[in-house]
Amino acid sequence: MPSELRAGARFEALAAEWLLDPAVTRPERRGFAQGGLMRHGKLLATLHGEELLLKLPAARVAELIAAGQGAPFDAKKGKPMKEWLLANSDADWAALIHEAAAFIRA
């Protein structure tokens, strides 16, 4: 099974859990948030290729990148967005979504 399919199944399992929260929706949008989970109108997490895209504090993003658990996200603009992480398959996606939810709530 290609890794993208595994990433998709992994994300869908997490999405099913998060969609039990009435504050979480999955609107149809275009762009990098397409198919993503929104919480109170803010992007919580979305699948981007084989990686999980989510918003975290800039220091945490730098820490995860340094640990080899993700890469910066640049929205195809050539400049990394400091508070966005592309978490790879080695990262604990469930824990990171919880961190992202706490961050966007703040």
N, C-alpha and C positions, 0 to 999 in steps of 0.2 A: 504494500500500500504506500503510495507516495506520501512524503512527510506533510504536504499541504493538506491532504485529506485527514491525516491524524490531527493536525492543528485545528482544522475545521471542526472535527468531532469533539476535540477538547474544549474549544470555545463554545460550541453549542451546549455542552453539558453544563458549563459555568453559566451560560446565558439562561438556561432553564431555571437554575437556582435563583439567579438575580431577578428574573421576571416574576417571581412570587412576591416581590416587594412592590406594592402599588405605586411607589414613587419612581419605579424603573420602567421605562418604555423602550420600544424598539421601532422608532419611526423610520419611514423610508426617506432617506436623504441621499443626496449625491455627494461626492467628494470622499475624503478620507474617513469620514464618520459613517459611511454607508454600511448598513447592517449592524451598526454598533448599538450598545446599550447606553441610554440616556437616563440620567437621574436628575430630576427637577430641571430638565432642560439643558443639562450640561453633559458632555460626553464622558461616560464612565470608562468604557473600554470598547475596542473593536478589533477585529481580526484584520491584519494588514499582511497579505501574503501568508507566510508561515509564522508570523510573529504577532504578539499581542501589543496593540498600541494603547497607551494610557497616559494620563497626566498625573505627575508626581512632583513634589518639590525639586527644584533644580539640584540641590545637594544630593538628594536621594538618587536622582537620575545619574549623576556623575559617579556615585558610589556603585550603582549596579553596572554601569558601563565598565568601570575599572575592574569589577569582579568577573567580567566576561559573561554577564547574564543579559546583556542587551546592547542596543546600539542607539545612537541619536536619531531623531526623526527630523527631516528637513522639509516636508511637504513639497518636495520637488522645487524648492526655491534656492537651493545651494547653501543655505545657512541653517545650521541645526537650531531647533526650537528647544530652549533650555529645560522646559518643564514637560517635555514629551519623550517617552521611552518606547522603543520597539523591543519588548521583552522576548528573548529567544526561548527555545524549547527547554533549556536547562533551568529556567527561572520558575519559581512557584507562582503560577498565574493566579491561583485562587487568593493567595496572600496579597499579591500585588493589586488585585482588584479591590480588596478591602482597604488597602492603603490609599488607592486612588479615590475611593468613595469618601474616606475621611478627609482627604485633601480638598476635594471639590466642595465638600460640605462647609469647610472652614472659611 
